[in-house]
Amino acid sequence: MTAAKKDSKSYQIRVQGHLPDSWSEWFGGFEINSRPNGESVMTGEITDQTALHSLLERIRDIGLTLIEVKRLDEKQNI
């Protein structure tokens, strides 16, 4: 296991609107799930705070409404 992988944390990010699954790579490989309530939930690994801020900047730059950012503990990891 690489140092970056070992130090990474799992995050769940909820945004308003449905995102296509094809955007997963653009969002750093995060898994994207659309919910019936009109939200999308993205789940994936972040290596450090710089990577987290970069992902949040992408969300901001395309005009998505950020609902929640949650770091998952090891029991919640998907």
N, C-alpha and C positions, 0 to 999 in steps of 0.2 A: 504494500500500500504506500502510495506517495505521501509526502508530508502534507501537500495541499489537500489531498483527499482525507487524510486523517484529521486535519484541523477544520474541515468544512462542517457547516451546520445546515440542517434542513429548515427551509422556510416555506410558509404558505402565504400567498399574496392574493387578496380578493380585489377585483376591480369591477366597475359597472360596465355592462355590455358583454356580448358574446364575442370571443376571439376564436379565429380558426385554429385548428390543431397545427396547421402548417407554420404557424408563428413560433412554435416551440423552439426551434433552433435559434431564431432571432432573439428569444428571451433566454439564452444560455442553456438550452436543453430542458427547461422547465416543462413539466407535464401540464397541459391545459385542459380543464374540464369546465364545460358550460353548464350552468344550473338553470332550472326552470324559472327562477325568480329574476332572470336577466343579468346575472352576474357570471363572471368567470373566475375560477380558482386555479391559480398556478402554484405548483408544488415542485420544489427541487432543492439542490444543494448550492450553497454559497460558500466560497473559500475564505472570504474576509470582508471587512466593512467596506473596502473600496469597491469590491464586486457588487455588494448590496446596493451601494449608492449609485453605481453605474446602471443597474437594473431599474432602480426607481427613477432615474433620469430618463430612461427609455420610455417608461410608462408616462411620465410627465410630458415628454416631447411629442408623443403622438396624441396627447389630449385625453387620455383615459382618466376616469375618476377613480382614485385610490380609495378603497373602503377599509382595508385592514392589512397589516403586515404582522405576521406571527412567526416567531422562531419556535420550531417544534422540538420537544425534548426527545430523547432516544426512544421512548415508548410510543411516541406519536409518529415516528418516521415511517414513510411509505416506501 
